[in-house]
Amino acid sequence: MTARRDFPWGRWIRLSVGHYYLAVDRRWFDRHIRPELTIIKLSKQARAYVRAEIDEAAERVETQFREIGRAHV
């Protein structure tokens, strides 16, 4: 993984750094979070996620993992 960079997180998060926003591995992000997100085309090449959607998806995944953990206890 490349070195972490500090970003001034705005309303949109570019696709290439979405996993940094949640501080997770890119593959984990692609598997658990990305399928629920809308991709916005900002320009000819630039794509982004809506930060609020990332937060909502992360909350759902967190709740799901908590419930799975309780079932195994």
DOZA-35808 format. One record per residue (C-alpha): x, y, z; residue number from 1; residue in one letter. Coordinates in steps of 0.2 Angstrom, whole numbers, plus 2048, in hexadecimal, padded with zeros to 3 digits. Layout:
{node {X, Y, Z}, NUM, 'a'}
...
//
This chain:
{node {800, 800, 800}, 1, 'm'}
{node {806, 811, 7FC}, 2, 't'}
{node {80A, 81E, 80A}, 3, 'a'}
{node {7FB, 826, 811}, 4, 'r'}
{node {7F8, 838, 80D}, 5, 'r'}
{node {7ED, 845, 816}, 6, 'd'}
{node {7DF, 84B, 80C}, 7, 'f'}
{node {7D3, 85A, 80F}, 8, 'p'}
{node {7C3, 84F, 80E}, 9, 'w'}
{node {7B6, 858, 805}, 10, 'g'}
{node {7A5, 854, 7FF}, 11, 'r'}
{node {7AB, 848, 7F2}, 12, 'w'}
{node {7B9, 83B, 7F3}, 13, 'i'}
{node {7C3, 836, 7E4}, 14, 'r'}
{node {7C2, 823, 7DF}, 15, 'l'}
{node {7D5, 821, 7E1}, 16, 's'}
{node {7D5, 826, 7F3}, 17, 'v'}
{node {7C4, 820, 7FA}, 18, 'g'}
{node {7CC, 812, 804}, 19, 'h'}
{node {7D7, 81F, 80C}, 20, 'y'}
{node {7C8, 828, 813}, 21, 'y'}
{node {7C2, 819, 81D}, 22, 'l'}
{node {7D4, 814, 820}, 23, 'a'}
{node {7D2, 802, 819}, 24, 'v'}
{node {7DA, 7F7, 80C}, 25, 'd'}
{node {7D5, 7FB, 7FA}, 26, 'r'}
{node {7CF, 7E9, 7F7}, 27, 'r'}
{node {7C4, 7E9, 807}, 28, 'w'}
{node {7BD, 7FA, 801}, 29, 'f'}
{node {7B9, 7F3, 7F0}, 30, 'd'}
{node {7B0, 7E4, 7F7}, 31, 'r'}
{node {7A6, 7EB, 806}, 32, 'h'}
{node {7A3, 7FE, 802}, 33, 'i'}
{node {7A5, 802, 7EF}, 34, 'r'}
{node {796, 7F7, 7E9}, 35, 'p'}
{node {78A, 803, 7F3}, 36, 'e'}
{node {792, 813, 7EC}, 37, 'l'}
{node {78D, 81F, 7DE}, 38, 't'}
{node {79B, 825, 7D3}, 39, 'i'}
{node {79B, 837, 7CD}, 40, 'i'}
{node {7A4, 83C, 7BD}, 41, 'k'}
{node {7AC, 84C, 7C1}, 42, 'l'}
{node {7B5, 84F, 7B1}, 43, 's'}
{node {7BB, 844, 7A2}, 44, 'k'}
{node {7C7, 83A, 7AE}, 45, 'q'}
{node {7C2, 83E, 7C0}, 46, 'a'}
{node {7B6, 834, 7C9}, 47, 'r'}
{node {7B0, 835, 7DB}, 48, 'a'}
{node {7A5, 82E, 7E9}, 49, 'y'}
{node {799, 839, 7F4}, 50, 'v'}
{node {7A1, 839, 805}, 51, 'r'}
{node {790, 837, 80D}, 52, 'a'}
{node {78D, 827, 804}, 53, 'e'}
{node {79E, 820, 80A}, 54, 'i'}
{node {799, 824, 81C}, 55, 'd'}
{node {788, 81C, 81A}, 56, 'e'}
{node {78F, 80C, 812}, 57, 'a'}
{node {79C, 80B, 820}, 58, 'a'}
{node {78F, 80D, 82D}, 59, 'e'}
{node {785, 7FE, 825}, 60, 'r'}
{node {795, 7F3, 824}, 61, 'v'}
{node {799, 7F8, 836}, 62, 'e'}
{node {788, 7F3, 83C}, 63, 't'}
{node {788, 7E3, 832}, 64, 'q'}
{node {799, 7DE, 839}, 65, 'f'}
{node {794, 7E2, 84B}, 66, 'r'}
{node {784, 7D7, 849}, 67, 'e'}
{node {78F, 7C9, 842}, 68, 'i'}
{node {79B, 7CA, 851}, 69, 'g'}
{node {78D, 7C9, 85D}, 70, 'r'}
{node {786, 7BA, 855}, 71, 'a'}
{node {797, 7B1, 857}, 72, 'h'}
{node {799, 7B6, 86A}, 73, 'v'}
//
